[in-house]
Amino acid sequence: MKRMGTWAALAALLAAPAAYAQDDTEVFRQTGQWAVDYGDEYCRLAGTFSNGKDELSFVAERLQPGTALRLLIVADSLKTFRSAEEFGYHFLPSGPPRTLRPLRGETAQGTQFYNFGTVYLAELRPPAPGTPPPAGPPVYDRTAERAAARGVTGLSLDSGWTETVRIETGPLGAPIAALQACADDLLTQWGLDAAKHQTMTKPAMPAGATAEWVPSGSVRFSDFGDLRASQNQFRVMVDATGKPTKCDVLWPSLGRSTNERMCAAILEKGRFSPALDKDGQPMASYWMTETFAFMGPPGGR
């Protein structure tokens, strides 16, 4: 059953900031409250912005607790240079420049959108020189994410677009806190212990080469175009022994038979190092990945 809620309490925290343009940049200011959609398989934060004549929607989606966000900008007014292949953006006020190849589409109502795929509010930094690489992904730190989000006040669309666009969101600490609460609720929907996940010391990780789990040729390199913008993600439920117990595909873009065949193979051959709770004891959890994890080296599969 779909769960949906608007966090009216955010209104006082997220009043639209006083915004002004210092150049020819198109500035979009917030026109209402943030809304959080508690979907069955996702959490979605959305806000509406206007430059006085056109509107756009800033949408951030999350499929699990973690720092990854799927970012979409919904607007008919945004235009790109026809020759542009990569597009520039950065988070305000002074985030580093980033590039991406967005996926363009239309909503059910016919409005144009740009899917940026997976983005991170804070820049991902490599380990310091001389330090060994981590054995796996770091445990999700909710407090650190909220602190990083408080320092982000908007989004600037730079190169590749016919004009620079600035979306002034105001500090994103409170909106991200709302997404965090929604994502924790997703764990409960999946039958997992959300409280344990907030204090766990290690996430579930594959034991072995994931590309060897699925039949050779399940995903071809010609399928790359269907995997853009973080589409076709796999979520695998993992019990306390490291055994996969359930497989789902989110934002599917490959054929249904392909995904079903891959899920069946993952459940049969997949093996994991289980997640560990705060006391270092194995616990039921999940693992989520993009389809590329199941693709071998070029020419090898």
C-alpha angles and dihedrals in degrees: 000000000000117000119204133174140164114216100224089175088071091068094082092044096045106045109159109265124239102264132186137172121240095185140012093297117132105242121204117197127196114264102186147001127308114256126206118206113204099207124182092247104018147029117229129193116193137178133177122228135184138194091200097272108034133042133213136180124228108208128184120184131191128192099187142003106290144089097276117108129185105219125203130178113202114198141122092207098067114100131188133202109261093229095049116113099169127040129207129223140155137188117251142279098022111335119151118268114266134186133210144163104235124207111236123211146135132260122235086265092055098254117143119245138184117215109206093187119214117357135168126216091214119051114254107239126201120235116280115267112276095022120113117249115258117265090232142343115314119258110264112263109203094185093053091049093052090048091052091046092053088062093054115086103170150324131272121203106208133163120025094032119100089237135014112260125198119197108195107204100163119231110335098209096104096042090051090049087055091051090049092055091048092049091051087053089055089062090056090050088055092053095254130130106256093189092055091051091057091060102030118130100209134022123225111274135186116262103215138000109327092202088067093059098072129057115273111265095021088127119030126201087242086068091068092100090058091052098056122124095024096296125158099032121178123223114194122188111220124197126216091271093056095255118139110235106174137018128198133174118220124201089007115207101160122076118288093238091052093052093045091051092049093047091050090052093047091053091048101043106018118112127182143191099236126238117263126223126222090281093051094254122139115259137181112265141135143252125219127193144157120255092257088078088073097049118097127215118297111285092010099089 
